[in-house]
Amino acid sequence: MIMVFVRKATVVDSIKYLVFLGVIIFILVLSSLNMNYNWQWYRIPGYIFSHSADGSLEPGRLLTGLAITIKISVISLFLAFFIGIITALLRLSSSFAARAVSRIYLELIRNTPLLIQLFVIYFVISPVFGISPFLSAVLALSLFEGAYASEIIRGGISAIPKGQWESAYSLGLSSIDTYRYIILPQTLKQVLPPLTGQAVSLIKDSALVSTIAIFDLTMAGQAIISETFLTFEIWFTVALIYLLMTVSISIFVHYLEKRNSYAQ
Amino acid sequence: MPSKPIISVTKLNKYFYSPDKSLKIDAVKNVTVDLYQGEVVVVIGPSGAGKSTFLRCLNGLEDFDSGSIIIDDIPLNHHHKNRLEIRKEVGMVFQSFNLFPHMTVRENISLSVRRVRKKSTAECEKITASLLDKVGITDKIDSYPGQLSGGQQQRVAIARALAMNPKVMLFDEATSALDPEMISEVLDVMKNLAKDGMSMVVVTHEMGFAREAGSRILFMDNGEIVEDREVGGFFEDPLEDRSKAFLSKVL
């Protein structure tokens, strides 16, 4: 009985959804026809793949930019994760100095705009230490996302039942072993979904690095537009590429979660 | 009975404050007691008497305010190293099992052997197998705690505590969270341990266990030890009024 009911509801819902989608597409098509814009979608594939002199395919400018975006994002993601764990542990530590340092870092990062942090690192700090633009970008992004990741991880650690600590201690495990074998494995499983959200944010925020002369996906799009005036086509394509990246991350993590779940 | 106690508690005091700090509650009050090798000391008393707090003080899960605890010649104080040493010699079994849910039974039991006792993998396997045999669940070695019944989980928890080869075992209401039909399987394991000569401190409401397996009763009320007697005497002929009142309610 209940199954039939659910199926009926699903069908009705799907119809509503399709009607809604149809209306949106209709409006989009109508307005694009009315705005006297000369759509030239046929030129876009050339910026994704281009033909080299000997006729073989090579990555176009958008894909080259995408490679930079992925490189920056992946490195920042790992760094942000480690910064997040270390900051979370510092905030939960019994040392006053450790808590103060992590607190100042968190408040500083979370209460100023990422763009300003990027500029400060690129224009103020990097000349002093001779840091490359690429490294400046990685540093800014990982410090920024690390602050948010640390709050997620700290929440996850605090949510582990007290009994887990007590049984670990009563077995004579050291604090480090307790974190390593008992607390962190359970925490990471719990915080994986919110951390994925943070990874998606990081990829989106990485578009800001185009402001410090890094030829990432966004910068590549901007450059192409300034030469060709294919404003709509390029921005839609760039947006779609970002969407593909973030959605595939979500799907991958969903798969991981399913595989790693244990009976509880 | 050897002359030197394995646990020596002197004038132990532990206070709690009510949330608004206006009220001071004595959780453990002036407790002095010596426990010897091979004794099975059963701590009983009404709820809120401080039995669990006293027990948790013994392996440093709870800090105490004054007095001293000496276990196997090591004083339990603010020295972190002593605390770790004592925890290696004192096993504990909790009311809510507290198994590690992300580890199999095998990993739960062998973790401390591997990380604290630094034994080889082969030795870990041997110890794990023999302990599971002792608690009677050899077939569940690769299961996760979530796949076991409460009684099985508690037996794994006992095996996990025994894996450290402790000199004393503490049981904190080990059967209170169990369904009635599973209580006996856990109590049987505890009785066998007692028979094998393990020194045990057992906080429990199971008077049957106290009578059958206990060698000594500590009756606690309001944080104090009211009566400290051998089992037979306590149940046949309690001396204190509070013990009499308690026994008349639970027996």
Interface residues (C-beta under 8 A of the other chain):
Chain A: P161 G163 Q164 E166 S167 A168 Y169 S170 L171 G172 L173 S174 D177 Y181 I182 P185 Q186 K189 Y262 A263 Q264
Chain B: N59 G60 L61 L84 R87 K88 V90 G91 M92 F94 S96 N98 L99 F100 P101 H102 L111 S112 R115 V116 Y144 G146 Q147 A157 R160 A161 M164
